[in-house]
């Protein structure tokens, strides 16, 4: 299909544009990720998208999203930071398609690409939330929290003779 060929032919340019968007949108600690690592990840995402489009199945992007969720969750990245990566690539691809894809094929092409990228983002969110639900945050010791740092009588409002 023409849209797949166009995406594959321009993938390097699309990745560069998405990387430029990320330069302005990322927050620490994700901003600390090496630029070449981000470039490789964007290329992998782009390749996975075109594979799913070529094979006409969402399975490659579902597996990829689960892998990304696992890796990023374990590295301590927040979900919204990881989604920024996919949003930047999606925005770049959409702009490219609107400019370059024949108007008669544009609705179908946009629907296909939106479906695949939407599947990645949906599975990423599901997988990330699933991972987060399996890890218990340390609980707060409320007894220690309310006991303060100084010695306070057990009944502070009573007079010394009542104690």
C-alpha positions in Angstrom: 0.0 0.0 0.0 1.2 3.5 -0.8 1.0 4.9 2.7 3.3 2.1 4.1 5.9 2.7 1.3 5.8 6.4 2.0 6.2 5.9 5.7 9.1 3.5 5.2 10.8 5.8 2.6 10.6 8.8 4.9 11.1 7.1 8.3 14.4 8.7 9.0 13.0 12.2 8.3 9.9 11.5 10.4 12.1 10.2 13.3 14.3 13.3 13.1 11.2 15.6 13.3 9.7 13.6 16.2 13.1 13.9 18.0 13.0 17.6 17.5 9.6 17.7 19.1 10.8 15.7 22.0 13.6 18.2 22.6 11.0 20.7 23.6 8.5 18.4 25.4 10.4 16.1 27.6 10.8 16.6 31.3 13.5 15.2 33.6 14.4 12.4 34.1 13.4 11.4 30.5 15.3 14.4 29.2 18.4 12.8 30.5 18.1 9.9 28.0 20.8 10.1 25.4 19.6 11.6 22.1 20.8 8.6 20.1 18.9 6.2 22.4 15.7 8.2 21.8 16.4 8.1 18.0 16.8 4.3 18.1 13.6 4.0 20.1 11.7 6.2 17.7 13.1 4.2 14.8 12.0 1.0 16.5 8.5 2.4 17.1 8.3 3.5 13.4 9.4 0.1 12.2 6.9 -1.6 14.5 4.1 0.6 13.1 5.0 -0.2 9.5 5.3 -3.9 10.3 1.8 -3.9 11.8 0.4 -2.0 8.8 2.1 -4.4 6.4 1.0 -7.5 8.2 -2.4 -6.1 8.8 -2.4 -7.1 12.4 -2.0 -5.2 15.7 0.1 -8.0 17.3 3.5 -6.4 16.7 2.5 -3.1 18.3 0.8 -4.8 21.2 3.9 -6.8 22.0 6.1 -3.7 21.5 3.9 -1.6 23.8 4.1 -4.2 26.5 7.9 -4.4 26.2 8.2 -0.6 26.4 5.9 -0.4 29.4 7.9 -3.0 31.2 11.3 -1.4 30.4 10.2 2.2 31.2 8.2 1.2 34.4 11.3 -0.6 35.7 13.5 2.3 34.8 11.3 4.6 36.9 9.7 6.7 34.1 6.2 8.0 34.5 3.6 6.9 32.0 3.0 10.5 30.6 6.7 10.8 29.9 6.7 7.6 27.8 3.5 8.6 26.0 5.2 11.8 25.0 7.5 9.7 22.8 4.5 8.1 21.0 2.6 11.4 20.7 5.6 13.2 19.1 5.9 10.4 16.5 2.1 10.3 15.9 2.0 14.1 15.4 4.9 13.9 12.9 3.3 11.1 10.9 -0.1 12.8 10.7 1.5 16.0 9.4 3.4 14.1 6.8 0.4 12.1 5.7 -1.8 15.2 5.3 0.9 16.9 3.2 2.0 13.8 1.2 -0.8 11.3 0.8 -3.2 11.6 -2.0 -6.5 13.2 -0.8 -8.6 10.3 -2.1 -6.6 7.8 0.0 -6.1 10.1 3.0 -9.1 9.1 5.1 -8.4 5.4 4.9 -4.7 5.9 5.4 -5.2 8.1 8.5 -7.6 5.6 9.9 -5.1 2.7 9.5 -2.3 4.6 11.0 -4.4 6.1 13.8 -5.6 2.6 14.7 -2.1 1.2 14.9 -0.7 4.1 16.9 -3.8 4.2 19.1 -3.3 0.5 19.8 0.3 1.1 21.0 -0.8 3.9 23.3 -3.8 2.0 24.7 -1.7 -1.2 25.4 1.1 0.9 26.8 -1.3 2.5 29.3 -2.9 -0.8 30.2 0.4 -2.5 30.7 1.9 0.3 32.7 -1.2 0.5 35.0 -1.1 -3.3 35.4 2.6 -3.1 36.4 1.9 -0.3 38.8 -0.9 -2.2 40.5 1.4 -5.1 41.2 3.9 -3.0 43.1 2.8 -1.9 46.5 4.0 1.5 47.5 5.5 1.7 51.0 2.8 2.5 53.5 3.1 5.5 55.8 3.5 4.8 59.5 0.7 7.1 60.7 1.5 6.5 64.3 5.0 7.9 63.8 3.6 10.7 61.6 1.3 12.0 64.3 3.6 11.4 67.2 5.8 14.4 66.2 9.5 14.9 67.0 9.1 16.0 70.6 7.9 14.1 73.6 4.2 14.8 74.0 2.2 13.5 76.9 -0.4 10.8 76.1 -3.2 13.1 77.2 -1.8 16.6 76.5 -4.9 18.5 77.6 -5.0 17.0 81.1 -3.3 18.7 84.1 -0.3 17.0 85.6 -2.3 15.9 88.6 -4.8 14.1 86.4 -2.2 11.9 84.8 
